[in-house]
Amino acid sequence: MFFFIWKSLIEPHPESTRRCCEDLCTAPTTRKPGRVFPLKGKLYKGAWEYEVTKGDRVFYVPHEELLKVVVYYAGKHPNAAPKP
């Protein structure tokens, strides 16, 4: 399922999606104003948002101690941020 969703981002926006993937692999908690930032509030503790394009988002939780990132949503910008 995830591969299908990620593929739907790659096809129309290969460069933006590639950059997102590289950033998630190398520096998932590096803020980029307006593009990469942590979500606020108790419901979103530890969750981050990555703006791949104006209309596409990736929501994820980085686990620095495990050297992994768990992507829990990738796709069209939802009206409200999904909860991890």
C-alpha positions in Angstrom: 0.0 0.0 0.0 2.7 2.5 1.0 4.6 1.9 -2.2 1.5 2.7 -4.3 1.1 6.0 -2.4 4.7 6.9 -2.7 4.7 6.1 -6.4 1.7 8.5 -6.8 4.0 11.2 -5.5 7.0 10.3 -7.6 5.3 10.2 -11.0 4.1 13.8 -11.2 6.9 15.3 -9.0 10.1 13.2 -9.2 12.6 15.8 -8.1 10.5 17.0 -5.1 9.8 13.5 -4.0 13.5 12.5 -4.4 14.5 15.5 -2.3 12.0 14.5 0.4 13.3 11.0 0.5 16.9 12.1 0.8 16.0 14.6 3.5 14.1 11.9 5.5 17.1 9.6 5.2 19.8 12.1 6.1 18.2 14.9 8.2 14.6 14.2 9.2 14.5 16.8 12.0 16.2 19.7 10.2 13.7 22.4 9.9 13.1 24.2 6.6 10.7 27.1 7.1 7.4 26.5 5.4 8.5 23.1 4.2 9.7 20.8 7.1 8.5 21.4 10.6 7.3 19.5 13.8 3.6 19.4 14.4 2.3 21.1 17.5 0.0 19.8 20.2 -0.2 16.7 22.4 -1.9 14.6 19.7 1.1 15.1 17.4 3.9 14.6 19.8 7.1 13.7 17.9 5.3 14.0 14.5 6.7 16.1 11.6 5.3 17.4 8.3 7.1 17.7 5.0 5.7 19.7 2.2 6.7 17.8 -0.9 4.8 20.1 -3.2 2.1 22.8 -2.7 -0.6 20.1 -2.6 1.3 17.0 -1.3 2.5 16.2 2.2 4.4 13.5 4.1 3.7 13.1 7.8 6.2 11.1 9.7 7.7 10.4 13.1 11.5 10.3 13.3 13.2 7.8 15.7 16.8 9.2 15.8 18.0 6.6 18.3 16.8 3.8 16.0 18.0 5.6 12.9 14.6 5.3 11.2 11.6 7.4 10.1 8.1 6.1 10.2 5.9 7.6 7.5 2.3 7.4 8.5 0.8 9.5 5.7 1.9 10.5 2.2 -0.4 12.1 -0.3 -2.7 15.1 -0.9 -2.7 17.8 1.7 -5.5 16.8 4.1 -7.8 19.5 5.7 -6.4 18.4 9.2 -3.1 16.8 10.0 -3.5 13.1 10.4 -2.6 11.7 13.8 0.4 9.3 14.1 
